[in-house]
Amino acid sequence: MKAVSIFSIPKDLPVHERQKRRHMLASLGIAWLVMMQVMMFAFPGYFRGDYIGTESLAMLDAAIIIMNWLSFALTVPVLLYCAWPIWQGVFKKSSAHSMRVNMDWPVALGILTAFIPSVIATVSQQGEVYFESVSMFVAFLLTARYLEFCAEQSARYSEGGVPAKLDQERTIMTAKADKIAFVFVIVQILLAIVSGIVWYLFIDRAHALPVLVALFVMSCPCALSMAVPTASSAARAIFFNNHSFTPEQQEFVLNLTRKTANQNLYGSLAWHILMAPLAMFGLVAPWVAAITMLVSSLAVAWNSWRLYKKFHNQGFIGSPDWTAGKAVQG
């Protein structure tokens, strides 16, 4: 029997869940296609400084205006269709007793902070546009959420051979991750606002908006929200593929799961803490901030996948003779 993976589609997955998965993948694909095209349209603007004082500047400016309008036309469907779950999340009511962070608020702020000034600059034909950063942010965000969703699906519908204690551990780890993410988002948003004001009033007004956008983009706790679901899904895949673990072996896997979740959580947090001062000093462009968000999310997914592969590659999955104390060396 083929081993179940961390992101595999469970055999008993309901039709509506399969459709939701396909819809997310379609939105993700459209966002990536638009992102690549808008990045191509943004290239003329990157080289404008090299043509100042030359006869070609007027022609280049005319090309930039056209490219900006094309980028605007492509970005609008991304915001209205691909990013629709974000706008839904902004207005979604949460439980009064829930500590879970609504990450859609900082995401929405980051998108609007970059998109609205870009539209004004396009219409007035003056100033910088950030359509490539907006499309990149949405594409990378959807990538992170798709990985998280697949891990959640795998965890929910792959139940065989999974000890009940894993769900208890997952609840505890999720509560801790939510509290950390909540503090992180609040601090990051405050840093973004204060940094934007400081740049606007005391340093360089023209650079205040990029700093604000970059910090808003980095305030999205995507990697933090993936920390526990991906680690838990990896553990479920391990248990699902081996029903003969002894209690000691189960506890060993649970310990590794906690370790992996903590690595995901604190590793991604350290990455954002490292990047935040660079963004505050104006050294991180909005599109670079979007890439850092993707890198941290992919690192979390990879680390959880690594937990599963340690067992899979060394032949522990499906091996009833595996004994505690000999598992996963190195």
CORJO-V824972 format. One line per field, one symbol per residue. ss: DSSP state (H for helix, E for strand, L for the rest). phi: phi as a letter, one per 30 degrees, with the letter a starting at -180 (. if undefined). Layout:
# CORJO-V824972
ss: ???
phi: ???
This chain:
# CORJO-V824972
ss: LLLLLLLLLLLLLLHHHHHHHHHHHHHHHHHHHHHHHHHHHHHHHHLHHHHLLLLLHHHHHHHHHHHHHHHHHHHHHHHHHHLHHHHHHHLLLLLLLLLLLLLHHHHHHHHHHHHHHHHHHHHHLLLLLLHHHHHHHHHHHHHHHHHHHHHHHHHHHLLLLLLHHHHHHHHHHHHHHHHHHHHHHHHHHHHHHHHHHHHHHHHLHHHHHHHHHHHHHHLLLHHHHHHHHHHHHHHHHHHHLLLLLLHHHHHHHHHHHHHHHHHHHHHHHHHHHHHHHHHHLLLLLHHHHHHHHHHHHHHHHHHHHHHHHHHHHLLLLLLLLLLLLLLLLL
phi: .dddcdcddedcddddddddddddddddddddddedddddddeeddcdddcdicdddddddddddddddddddddeddddcdceedddddcddcddcdcdddddddddddddddddddddddddibjdcbddddddeddddddddddddddddeddcccdicdddddddddddddddddddddedddddddddddddddddbcaedcddedddeddddddddddddededdddddddddddbccddeddddddddddddddddddddddddddddedddddicbdeddddddddedddddddddddeddedddciddicdcdcdjcdhdi
